[in-house]
Amino acid sequence: MNTVARLILDKQYVLAQVDPRIYGSFLEHMGRAIYGGIYESQHETADESGFRRDVLSLVQELNVPIIRYPGGNFVSGYNWEDGVGPVEQRKSRLDLAWRSTEINEIGTNEFARWAKLAGSEVMMTVNLGTRGIDAARNLVEYCNHPSGSYWSDLRIEHGVHDPHGFKVWCLGNEMDGPWQIGHKTAAEYGRLAVETAKAMKWVDPDIQLVAAGSSNSSMPTFADWEATVLDHTYEHVDFISLHSYYGNRDGDTANYLAQSLDMDGFINSVIATCDYVKAKKRSKKTMYLSFDEWNVWFHSNEADKKVAPWMVAPPLLEDVYTFEDALVVGTLLITLLRHADRVKIAALAQLVNVIAPIMTVTGGASWRQTIFYPFAHASLYGRGVVLNTPVISPKYDTNQFTDVPYLESVSVWNEAEGELTIFAVNRHLSDALTLECDLGNFDDYQFTEHIVLQHDDLKSFNTVEKPDTVTPSNGGGGNQDGRSLTIQLQPATWNVIRLRK
C-alpha cells in the first residue's frame, strides 16, 4: 500500500529566522562526559591540553554553536572556584548529584578553551542550589570583566588575559525538582533568581539570562511554576527553560514515534504561560524559550542503579541508541524548528558518552550513535528561515495521542545560499509515503539530493566494533516538473530533501 502526503511551500510564508543556537548541546560534569569523553590526557589523540582530537572532530562535524555547562544537577552543588587556578592545587570533591568524585581537572577556563576549539559558545550555568547572588556575580566578573577588579585580575593571574565574554547564562537548574540540591518553591526560586539576575547584569549588562522552568511537563507544579517565576523575573531575564526526555518503555513503537506531539504541547503551554504573564504585566517584551535539555533517555536506567558510588567518571547514562530512537530525535528536531519563532536556544542533552550522539571507549575509539545523523543534518542544512508550510497527511491514533500525522515535516529556506531543505519523517511502519510538494514560487529551485536514514531492524544500533550499522544513504531520485516535486519516503525513515537555486 502507498499513501500520499502533500506539502505546500511559498516564499512569502515565513515563520521565523532560525537562531543557530537551536542546535546547541550540553556537557555536564557527570559520568564520562568530561573525563574519558572530551578530555583524556593519556589518549593517543590527546592534544597538549589533554583534549581528545577524535572526539573534537566529531563535535565539529555536528557544528554545535553553543554548549551548556557545567550542569545540570551537578551545578547545584558546585563551587566554581574549585575549577580555576593551578590544576595541581585543585581538590577533589564529592558530587552529591551523581554520587561521584569530581577531580576538578577541567573547570571554567579549560572548558572555554575546548569550546573555542569546537567552534562553540559557552552557555554558563550558575549554582542557585547551595549558593546564590554573590558567587554568581563573582563568576560573571571572573569570566567577562576585562581587568582591574579582584576576580578579573585573578583570571589573568590564572593565565587567561582576555575575558571569555560568555553571553548566555542559566540561573540554576531544575530548581522545582525534589532531587535537586537546594530544591526551592517557585516563590523562593523566583525571588533568588531575580536578585541574582540584577546583580549579574550590573556586572555585565550585555549578557542574556535563562530562568529555570519546570523540569518536565509532568511536574505537579508545572505552569504554576512558570507563572510564579516569571512574575518575579519577567523584565530581568530573556528566556525560560524547558526540559523533556522521551523513551519507549512499553515497546509501543507507533506511540513512541508520536512523542513529538507531547513536546509540541509542552512548548505551546509554556508560550501561553509566558504570554499570560506578559499581558498581566502590560509588558511589550516577548519571552523566548530555551529548550536546553531534550533527548531520548531510558535505555540505561537499570544499569545506572548498579554503579558504585564515589567513582571518578563512572559509566552513567550511557544509552545505546537504536534506529527508532534516531527517528524520534528527528521528529523532535522538526518540532523545535516549527517553533523557531519562540524557541531560540535548545540543547541536545548531552554531547559525549552521557545520553549522547558521540560515544567513546576510554583509551580507545570513538563513534557516532544513530541519533548523530538527524542532529547533524538539521544543524548543517537547517539554517535560514522556517517556512510556514501546510502539511497534508493521513493520520493514525495511539493509546496516548489522536490524529498523529504519518508525515512529520518542516521546511527551511536559506536564501543567501540558494538552498531549500525539507526534513521529513515517515512514521508509517509498513507503508511508503508518496510526498507531493507544491513548490509554488520556489519553481526556480532544482531537486539535488535525497538523504535517507533507514534500516530494516528498528532496534539496530552502532557499536565500536560495528560503527556503520546505521548510516545515511542516498534515497534515490525525485521527479520534478516545474513547481511539482514527488519523492518516495520509505516506511519508518528520516529524510532530508535538498533543492538548490
DAKAVEN-V304760 format. One record per residue. N is the residue number from 1. PHI is phi in degrees with one decimal (999 if undefined). PSI is psi as a letter, one per 30 degrees, with the letter a starting at -180 (* if undefined). BURIAL is b if it has 24 or more other ideal C-beta (glycine too) atoms within 12 Angstrom, else e. Layout:
n = (N:N)
phi = (PHI:PHI)
psi = (PSI:PSI)
burial = (BURIAL:BURIAL)
This chain:
n = (1:2:3:4:5:6:7:8:9:10:11:12:13:14:15:16:17:18:19:20:21:22:23:24:25:26:27:28:29:30:31:32:33:34:35:36:37:38:39:40:41:42:43:44:45:46:47:48:49:50:51:52:53:54:55:56:57:58:59:60:61:62:63:64:65:66:67:68:69:70:71:72:73:74:75:76:77:78:79:80:81:82:83:84:85:86:87:88:89:90:91:92:93:94:95:96:97:98:99:100:101:102:103:104:105:106:107:108:109:110:111:112:113:114:115:116:117:118:119:120:121:122:123:124:125:126:127:128:129:130:131:132:133:134:135:136:137:138:139:140:141:142:143:144:145:146:147:148:149:150:151:152:153:154:155:156:157:158:159:160:161:162:163:164:165:166:167:168:169:170:171:172:173:174:175:176:177:178:179:180:181:182:183:184:185:186:187:188:189:190:191:192:193:194:195:196:197:198:199:200:201:202:203:204:205:206:207:208:209:210:211:212:213:214:215:216:217:218:219:220:221:222:223:224:225:226:227:228:229:230:231:232:233:234:235:236:237:238:239:240:241:242:243:244:245:246:247:248:249:250:251:252:253:254:255:256:257:258:259:260:261:262:263:264:265:266:267:268:269:270:271:272:273:274:275:276:277:278:279:280:281:282:283:284:285:286:287:288:289:290:291:292:293:294:295:296:297:298:299:300:301:302:303:304:305:306:307:308:309:310:311:312:313:314:315:316:317:318:319:320:321:322:323:324:325:326:327:328:329:330:331:332:333:334:335:336:337:338:339:340:341:342:343:344:345:346:347:348:349:350:351:352:353:354:355:356:357:358:359:360:361:362:363:364:365:366:367:368:369:370:371:372:373:374:375:376:377:378:379:380:381:382:383:384:385:386:387:388:389:390:391:392:393:394:395:396:397:398:399:400:401:402:403:404:405:406:407:408:409:410:411:412:413:414:415:416:417:418:419:420:421:422:423:424:425:426:427:428:429:430:431:432:433:434:435:436:437:438:439:440:441:442:443:444:445:446:447:448:449:450:451:452:453:454:455:456:457:458:459:460:461:462:463:464:465:466:467:468:469:470:471:472:473:474:475:476:477:478:479:480:481:482:483:484:485:486:487:488:489:490:491:492:493:494:495:496:497:498:499:500:501)
phi = (999:-128.0:-106.4:-116.2:-129.5:-132.4:-123.9:-123.2:-110.8:-154.5:-61.7:-77.1:-99.2:-99.5:-78.0:-171.9:-70.9:-77.0:-76.9:-53.9:-69.1:-67.2:-100.3:-77.9:-142.3:-152.1:-133.1:-112.1:-75.9:-154.6:53.8:-107.7:-68.2:-92.7:-85.7:93.5:-104.1:-79.1:-126.6:-159.5:-62.6:-96.4:-70.8:-64.8:-97.7:-63.2:-86.3:-64.5:-95.2:90.7:-84.3:-71.8:-68.8:-65.3:-67.9:-58.5:-62.5:-69.1:-63.6:-62.1:-62.6:-78.0:56.1:-86.9:-81.3:-151.5:-132.4:-76.0:-160.7:-99.6:180.0:79.6:-53.9:-54.2:-67.1:-73.1:-128.9:-96.4:-97.8:-61.7:-64.6:-66.1:-107.2:-127.4:88.8:-55.3:-60.0:-67.4:-98.6:-79.2:-104.9:-78.8:-133.4:-79.9:-96.2:-72.0:-64.3:-118.3:49.4:-127.4:-107.3:-95.2:-91.4:61.5:-72.6:-111.0:-140.0:-56.8:-70.5:-64.8:-66.6:-60.3:-64.9:-64.9:-60.9:-63.5:-63.8:-79.2:77.9:-119.5:-79.1:-104.6:-102.1:-83.2:-115.7:-102.5:-82.5:-113.3:-90.8:-95.5:-128.4:-170.6:-58.8:-64.8:-63.7:-68.9:-69.0:-67.4:-67.4:-61.8:-62.5:-62.2:-83.6:-115.6:-79.8:-61.2:-177.1:89.5:-131.6:-56.2:-74.6:-67.6:-69.6:-66.4:-60.6:-61.6:-60.1:-82.7:95.7:-117.4:-72.0:-84.6:-62.6:-69.6:66.5:-61.0:-93.5:-107.8:-132.2:-95.7:-88.5:81.4:-143.9:44.0:-71.8:-80.7:-86.8:-59.4:-75.2:-79.5:-63.8:79.5:-47.4:-134.2:-73.3:-61.0:-67.9:-62.0:-67.3:-58.0:-65.3:-66.0:-63.8:-69.3:-69.5:-66.6:-58.7:-60.9:-65.8:-63.6:-75.7:-68.2:-72.5:-139.8:-66.1:-90.3:-75.1:-111.6:-120.8:-115.0:-80.5:-78.1:-87.4:-66.5:-66.1:-168.1:-76.9:-90.7:-62.2:-61.5:-94.5:-55.2:80.9:-62.0:-60.3:-60.3:-63.0:-70.4:-61.2:-70.4:-59.5:-80.2:-106.7:-49.1:-84.3:-119.2:-123.6:-112.1:-143.0:-122.4:-91.9:-130.5:-131.1:-162.5:-126.7:-131.3:-159.8:-108.4:-72.6:-102.2:75.9:-94.6:-65.9:-59.9:-71.8:-61.2:-69.0:-96.7:-64.9:-63.7:-66.7:-67.0:-60.5:-60.4:-65.6:-60.4:-60.7:-62.0:-67.3:-68.3:-58.3:-61.4:-67.6:-58.6:-71.9:-62.8:-65.8:-58.0:-66.6:-59.9:-90.8:54.3:-90.1:-97.7:-88.0:-96.8:-87.7:-99.6:-110.8:-120.2:-86.4:-93.1:-148.9:-153.6:172.0:-89.8:-153.4:-165.9:-62.5:-95.6:-56.5:-73.0:-62.3:-64.3:-67.7:-98.2:-77.2:-65.9:-74.2:67.1:-77.8:-90.7:49.4:-71.8:-77.8:-111.5:52.7:-91.7:-62.7:-98.1:-89.1:-91.4:-63.1:-65.7:-62.2:-63.7:-63.1:-64.2:-58.3:-60.1:-66.6:-68.2:-61.9:-60.9:-63.7:-59.9:-64.8:-71.0:-116.6:-64.8:-71.9:-122.7:-86.5:-105.0:-132.2:-147.2:-142.6:-64.7:-108.2:-117.8:-104.5:-133.8:68.6:-94.7:33.6:-132.8:-74.3:-117.5:-120.7:-136.1:-102.2:-60.4:82.6:-130.7:-86.3:-126.6:-156.1:-93.3:-79.7:-59.1:-72.1:-57.1:-72.1:-61.8:-65.1:-61.8:-61.7:-63.9:-64.8:-78.9:-109.2:-99.1:-106.5:133.9:-120.2:-84.3:-88.0:-82.1:-105.7:-62.0:-115.8:-110.5:-145.9:-63.7:-130.5:-143.7:-115.3:-128.2:-70.9:-113.0:-130.0:-119.3:56.1:-85.2:-70.5:-62.0:-97.3:-107.6:-152.3:-149.4:-121.6:-125.5:-111.9:-108.0:-62.4:-61.0:-93.9:65.7:-125.5:-129.0:-124.8:-110.9:-97.4:-149.5:-117.8:-91.8:-78.2:-65.7:-82.6:-131.5:-112.4:-74.7:-112.3:-88.5:-94.3:-103.6:-109.0:-89.2:-78.3:51.3:-81.2:-95.8:-69.0:-89.3:-100.6:-116.4:-59.5:-123.8:-160.7:-129.0:-95.0:-134.2:-111.5:-151.3:-160.7:-65.7:-108.2:-61.6:-95.3:-69.0:-153.0:-96.6:-133.3:-63.8:-78.9:-129.5:-75.7:-115.0:-60.5:-118.8:-142.2:-69.7:-145.1:-77.9:-83.5:96.9:-83.3:-121.9:-99.3:-116.0:-133.3:64.7:-90.2:-112.4:-129.2:-121.4:-132.3:-92.2:-105.9:-67.1:-57.1:47.9:-137.8:-99.1:-128.7:-125.3:-108.8:-117.0:-128.1:-131.5:-81.3)
psi = (k:k:l:k:l:k:k:j:k:k:f:f:i:k:e:l:k:k:k:f:f:f:h:l:a:k:j:l:i:l:b:g:e:d:j:f:c:f:k:j:f:g:k:f:g:k:a:f:f:g:k:j:e:e:e:e:e:e:e:e:e:f:h:j:f:k:k:k:k:g:l:l:e:e:f:f:g:k:j:f:f:f:g:l:a:k:e:f:f:k:k:k:l:k:j:f:e:g:h:l:k:k:f:g:f:k:a:e:e:e:e:e:e:e:e:e:e:f:g:k:l:k:j:k:k:l:j:g:d:f:a:b:e:e:e:e:e:e:e:e:e:e:e:f:k:e:l:g:l:e:e:e:f:e:e:e:e:g:g:j:e:k:l:e:h:k:e:k:k:k:i:a:k:h:f:f:k:f:f:k:k:g:k:l:l:e:e:e:e:e:e:e:e:e:e:e:e:e:e:e:f:e:e:j:f:f:l:k:k:j:k:j:a:k:f:l:f:f:k:f:g:k:e:e:e:e:e:e:e:f:e:e:f:e:g:f:l:f:l:k:l:k:k:k:l:l:l:i:f:g:g:j:e:e:e:e:f:g:f:f:e:e:e:e:e:e:e:e:e:e:e:e:e:e:f:e:e:e:e:e:f:h:l:g:k:k:k:l:k:j:i:g:j:k:a:k:j:f:e:g:e:e:e:f:f:f:k:k:l:g:l:k:h:l:i:k:h:i:k:j:k:l:e:e:e:e:e:e:e:e:e:e:e:e:e:e:e:f:g:f:f:e:j:f:k:l:j:k:j:a:e:k:e:j:i:l:f:k:l:l:k:k:g:b:l:l:l:k:l:e:f:e:e:e:e:e:e:e:e:e:f:h:k:b:k:k:k:i:j:k:k:j:k:l:l:l:l:a:f:f:l:l:h:j:k:e:j:k:l:l:k:k:k:i:e:e:f:h:k:k:k:j:k:k:k:j:f:k:f:f:k:l:k:j:j:j:k:j:f:b:g:g:f:g:k:k:k:f:k:j:k:k:j:l:k:f:j:f:g:l:l:k:l:e:e:i:f:g:e:j:l:l:l:k:g:a:l:k:j:k:j:c:g:k:k:k:k:k:j:l:k:i:l:k:k:j:k:k:k:l:*)
burial = (e:e:b:b:b:b:b:b:b:e:e:e:e:e:b:b:e:b:b:b:b:b:b:b:b:b:b:b:b:b:b:b:b:b:b:b:b:b:b:b:e:e:b:e:e:e:e:e:b:b:b:b:b:b:b:b:e:b:b:b:b:b:b:b:b:b:b:b:b:b:b:b:b:b:b:b:b:b:b:b:b:b:b:b:b:e:e:e:e:b:e:e:b:e:b:b:b:b:b:b:e:b:b:b:b:b:b:b:b:b:b:b:b:b:b:e:b:b:e:b:b:b:b:b:b:b:b:b:b:b:b:b:b:e:b:b:b:b:b:b:b:b:b:b:b:e:e:e:e:e:b:b:e:b:b:e:e:b:e:b:e:e:b:b:b:b:b:b:b:b:b:b:b:b:b:b:b:e:e:b:b:b:b:b:e:b:e:b:b:b:b:b:b:b:b:b:b:b:b:b:b:e:b:b:e:e:b:b:b:b:b:b:b:b:b:b:b:e:b:e:b:b:b:e:b:b:b:b:b:b:b:b:b:b:e:b:b:b:b:b:b:b:b:b:b:b:b:b:e:e:e:e:b:b:b:b:b:b:b:b:b:b:b:b:b:b:b:b:b:b:b:e:b:b:b:e:b:b:e:e:e:e:e:e:e:e:b:b:b:b:b:b:b:b:b:b:b:b:b:b:e:e:e:b:e:e:e:e:e:e:b:b:b:b:b:b:b:b:b:b:b:b:b:b:b:b:b:b:b:b:b:b:b:b:b:b:b:b:b:b:b:b:b:b:b:b:b:b:b:b:b:b:b:b:b:b:b:b:b:b:b:b:e:e:e:b:b:b:b:b:b:b:b:b:b:b:b:b:b:b:b:b:b:b:b:b:b:b:b:e:b:e:b:b:e:b:e:e:e:e:b:e:e:b:b:b:b:b:b:b:b:b:b:b:e:e:e:e:b:b:b:b:b:b:b:b:b:b:b:e:e:b:b:b:b:b:b:b:b:b:e:b:e:e:b:e:b:e:b:b:b:b:b:b:b:e:e:b:e:b:b:b:e:e:e:e:e:e:b:b:b:b:e:e:b:e:e:b:e:b:e:e:e:e:b:b:b:b:b:b:b:b:b:b:b:b:b:b:b:e:e)
